[in-house]
Amino acid sequence: MRPSRILSSLLLSLALPLAAHAGQLTVSAAASLTDAFKEIGPRFEAARPGTTVRFNFAASGALLQQISQGAPADVFASADQATMDRGMKQNLLDTATRHDFAANSLVLIEPAQQGPEIRTLHDLNGPKVKRIAIGKVESVPVGAYTKQALETADLWPVLQSKFVQGDSVRQVLDYVSRGEVDAGFVYRTDAALMGNKVKIVMTVTGHTPVTYPVAVVADSRNKAAARDFVDYLQGAQAQAILARYGFSKP
């Protein structure tokens, strides 16, 4: 084979993996977005031929830690502003691409069949409630919202011995749906997914608004597609899907 053909073949072999990588978009998103984003992903792929979306769902704090440690990601969608703020301060995210795209609400739930019939937050301090599931305050936004609400109600210190901490809002939901705890704090959208297994006691107030920001990861290797995904989340099609899963506009 002539040297020119050898060189062309070598360049082509090197370019193919890069092209494949360029077509993949990795979106690290809060666990509460799982169902909505799994429906949004294929719609985005259809709107942007050649792009394949890969999702990584977990607690927002855990996802940010992964990004800080070099895990590949192109887009980060958080369930709170505080985690997004930390990412910005660490220069992990592109400030100019940050947008709020959804809102949610915090609810108190109990098992549908065996709940102790809680009516108010102060009932959690009663003898019938022995275990309360909450998200880990340091890494799970729903846990931080819960702490704010219980501090507002002067209940945080007296309830701490009852807390069972989950690694994500979905784990908290599982604890309640399986009857492993007497109550738990999740987002309304998550509670709706287990409507036959959990019961919403009340919408919880006394915390900062539950809003979801999204931004392009600073080290993204596919920034054009990442920006397109951020823009897509604000469009009519994605907003309609989010609304169907119970999210509201921020």
C-alpha positions as CSV (number, residue, x, y, z in Angstrom):
1,M,0.0,0.0,0.0
2,R,1.3,3.4,-0.9
3,P,2.4,5.7,2.0
4,S,-0.4,8.2,1.2
5,R,-3.1,5.5,1.4
6,I,-1.6,4.2,4.7
7,L,-1.7,7.8,6.1
8,S,-5.3,8.2,4.9
9,S,-6.4,4.9,6.5
10,L,-4.7,5.9,9.8
11,L,-6.4,9.3,9.9
12,L,-9.8,7.7,9.1
13,S,-9.3,5.1,11.9
14,L,-8.5,7.9,14.3
15,A,-11.4,10.0,13.2
16,L,-14.1,7.4,13.5
17,P,-14.0,7.1,17.4
18,L,-14.0,10.9,17.6
19,A,-17.0,11.1,15.4
20,A,-18.8,8.5,17.4
21,H,-18.0,10.4,20.6
22,A,-19.1,13.7,19.1
23,G,-22.6,12.2,18.5
24,Q,-23.1,11.2,22.1
25,L,-24.5,13.6,24.7
26,T,-24.2,12.7,28.4
27,V,-26.8,14.4,30.6
28,S,-26.3,14.2,34.4
29,A,-29.7,14.9,35.9
30,A,-31.4,14.9,39.2
31,A,-33.2,11.6,40.1
32,S,-36.6,13.3,40.2
33,L,-36.3,14.0,36.5
34,T,-35.8,10.4,35.5
35,D,-39.2,9.6,33.9
36,A,-39.7,12.9,32.2
37,F,-36.2,13.0,30.8
38,K,-36.4,9.4,29.5
39,E,-39.3,10.6,27.4
40,I,-37.6,13.9,26.4
41,G,-34.4,12.1,25.3
42,P,-35.8,10.3,22.2
43,R,-37.7,13.5,21.2
44,F,-34.5,15.5,21.3
45,E,-32.6,12.8,19.3
46,A,-35.3,13.0,16.6
47,A,-35.0,16.8,16.5
48,R,-31.2,16.5,16.3
49,P,-30.3,13.6,14.0
50,G,-26.9,12.0,14.7
51,T,-27.0,12.8,18.4
52,T,-27.5,10.0,21.0
53,V,-28.5,11.0,24.5
54,R,-27.1,9.1,27.5
55,F,-28.6,9.9,30.9
56,N,-27.0,9.6,34.3
57,F,-29.5,10.0,37.1
58,A,-28.7,10.4,40.8
59,A,-28.9,13.0,43.6
60,S,-27.8,16.4,42.4
61,G,-24.9,16.7,44.9
62,A,-23.5,13.3,43.9
63,L,-23.7,14.2,40.2
64,L,-21.8,17.4,40.8
65,Q,-19.1,15.5,42.7
66,Q,-18.8,13.1,39.8
67,I,-18.3,16.0,37.4
68,S,-15.7,17.6,39.7
69,Q,-13.8,14.3,39.7
70,G,-13.6,14.2,35.9
71,A,-16.6,12.0,35.1
72,P,-17.7,12.7,31.5
73,A,-20.8,14.9,31.2
74,D,-22.1,17.5,28.8
75,V,-25.2,18.8,30.6
76,F,-26.0,19.1,34.3
77,A,-29.6,19.5,35.5
78,S,-30.0,20.0,39.2
79,A,-33.0,19.9,41.5
80,D,-31.9,23.0,43.4
81,Q,-30.1,26.3,42.9
82,A,-27.6,25.7,45.7
83,T,-25.9,22.7,44.0
84,M,-25.8,24.6,40.7
85,D,-24.3,27.6,42.5
86,R,-21.5,25.4,43.9
87,G,-20.8,24.1,40.4
88,M,-20.5,27.6,39.1
89,K,-18.2,28.7,41.9
90,Q,-16.0,25.7,41.1
91,N,-15.9,26.7,37.4
92,L,-17.4,23.3,36.5
93,L,-20.3,24.8,34.5
94,D,-20.8,27.4,31.8
95,T,-22.4,30.3,33.5
96,A,-23.8,31.8,30.3
97,T,-25.9,28.7,29.6
98,R,-27.6,28.4,33.0
99,H,-31.4,28.5,32.8
100,D,-34.3,27.4,35.0
101,F,-36.6,25.0,33.2
102,A,-39.0,23.5,35.7
103,A,-40.4,23.8,39.2
104,N,-41.8,21.3,41.7
105,S,-43.2,21.1,45.3
106,L,-42.3,19.3,48.4
107,V,-44.9,17.0,49.9
108,L,-45.2,14.8,53.0
109,I,-46.3,11.3,52.2
110,E,-47.1,8.1,54.1
111,P,-47.7,4.5,53.0
112,A,-51.1,4.2,51.4
113,Q,-52.2,1.1,53.4
114,Q,-50.5,1.3,56.7
115,G,-49.9,4.9,57.4
116,P,-50.5,6.4,60.9
117,E,-52.9,9.0,59.3
118,I,-50.6,12.0,59.7
119,R,-52.4,15.3,59.2
120,T,-49.8,18.0,60.1
121,L,-46.0,18.2,60.4
122,H,-46.4,18.3,64.2
123,D,-48.0,14.8,64.1
124,L,-44.5,13.5,63.1
125,N,-43.5,14.2,66.7
126,G,-46.1,11.8,68.0
127,P,-45.6,8.3,69.3
128,K,-47.2,6.6,66.2
129,V,-44.4,7.9,63.9
130,K,-41.2,6.1,64.6
131,R,-39.3,6.4,61.3
132,I,-39.2,9.2,58.8
133,A,-37.4,9.0,55.4
134,I,-35.6,12.1,54.2
135,G,-32.9,12.8,51.6
136,K,-29.3,13.2,52.8
137,V,-29.1,17.0,53.5
138,E,-25.6,17.4,52.2
139,S,-26.1,15.8,48.8
140,V,-29.8,15.4,48.1
141,P,-31.8,18.6,47.4
142,V,-35.0,17.2,48.7
143,G,-33.2,16.7,52.0
144,A,-32.1,20.3,52.1
145,Y,-35.7,21.5,51.4
146,T,-37.0,19.2,54.1
147,K,-34.5,20.5,56.7
148,Q,-35.5,24.1,55.9
149,A,-39.2,23.3,56.3
150,L,-38.7,21.4,59.6
151,E,-36.5,24.2,60.9
152,T,-39.2,26.7,60.1
153,A,-41.7,24.5,62.0
154,D,-39.2,24.2,64.9
155,L,-39.2,20.4,64.4
156,W,-35.8,19.6,63.0
157,P,-34.0,19.0,66.4
158,V,-36.7,16.9,68.0
159,L,-37.2,14.6,64.9
160,Q,-33.6,13.8,64.1
161,S,-33.6,10.5,66.0
162,K,-36.4,9.3,63.7
163,F,-34.7,10.1,60.4
164,V,-33.8,7.4,57.8
165,Q,-31.7,9.0,55.2
166,G,-31.9,8.2,51.5
167,D,-29.2,8.6,48.8
168,S,-31.8,10.1,46.4
169,V,-35.5,11.2,46.4
170,R,-36.3,7.9,44.7
171,Q,-34.8,6.0,47.6
172,V,-36.9,8.0,50.0
173,L,-40.0,7.2,47.9
174,D,-39.1,3.5,47.9
175,Y,-38.8,3.4,51.7
176,V,-42.3,4.8,52.1
177,S,-43.9,2.8,49.3
178,R,-42.6,-0.4,50.9
179,G,-43.9,0.6,54.3
180,E,-40.4,0.5,55.8
181,V,-41.0,4.0,57.3
182,D,-44.0,5.8,58.6
183,A,-43.6,8.9,56.5
184,G,-41.2,10.7,54.1
185,F,-40.6,13.9,52.2
186,V,-40.5,13.8,48.4
187,Y,-41.4,15.9,45.5
188,R,-45.0,15.9,44.3
189,T,-44.0,14.5,40.9
190,D,-42.4,11.4,42.6
191,A,-45.4,10.8,44.8
192,A,-47.6,10.8,41.7
193,L,-45.6,7.9,40.3
194,M,-46.6,5.7,43.3
195,G,-50.1,6.9,43.7
196,N,-51.4,3.4,44.6
197,K,-48.7,2.8,47.2
198,V,-48.2,6.2,48.9
199,K,-50.6,8.9,50.1
200,I,-49.9,12.6,50.0
201,V,-50.6,14.1,53.4
202,M,-49.8,17.7,52.6
203,T,-47.9,20.2,50.6
204,V,-45.0,21.4,52.7
205,T,-44.0,25.1,52.9
206,G,-41.3,27.0,54.8
207,H,-38.5,26.3,52.3
208,T,-37.0,28.0,49.3
209,P,-38.8,27.4,46.0
210,V,-38.1,24.0,44.3
211,T,-36.7,25.0,40.9
212,Y,-34.6,23.1,38.5
213,P,-31.6,24.9,36.7
214,V,-29.7,23.4,33.9
215,A,-26.3,24.3,32.4
216,V,-23.6,23.1,30.0
217,V,-20.6,21.4,31.6
218,A,-17.5,23.5,31.1
219,D,-15.4,20.5,30.0
220,S,-18.1,19.2,27.6
221,R,-16.6,17.8,24.4
222,N,-20.0,18.3,22.6
223,K,-20.9,21.8,23.6
224,A,-23.0,22.6,20.5
225,A,-25.4,19.6,21.2
226,A,-25.3,20.4,24.9
227,R,-26.4,24.0,24.3
228,D,-29.1,22.6,22.0
229,F,-30.4,20.3,24.8
230,V,-30.5,23.2,27.3
231,D,-32.5,25.2,24.8
232,Y,-34.8,22.2,24.0
233,L,-35.8,21.9,27.6
234,Q,-37.3,25.4,27.4
235,G,-39.2,24.6,24.3
236,A,-42.9,23.7,24.0
237,Q,-42.4,20.0,23.4
238,A,-40.2,19.4,26.4
239,Q,-42.3,21.7,28.6
240,A,-45.4,19.7,27.6
241,I,-43.7,16.5,28.7
242,L,-42.6,18.0,32.0
243,A,-46.1,19.2,32.7
244,R,-47.5,15.8,32.0
245,Y,-45.2,14.4,34.8
246,G,-46.4,17.1,37.2
247,F,-43.7,19.7,36.8
248,S,-44.6,23.4,36.5
249,K,-42.9,26.3,34.9
250,P,-40.3,28.1,37.1
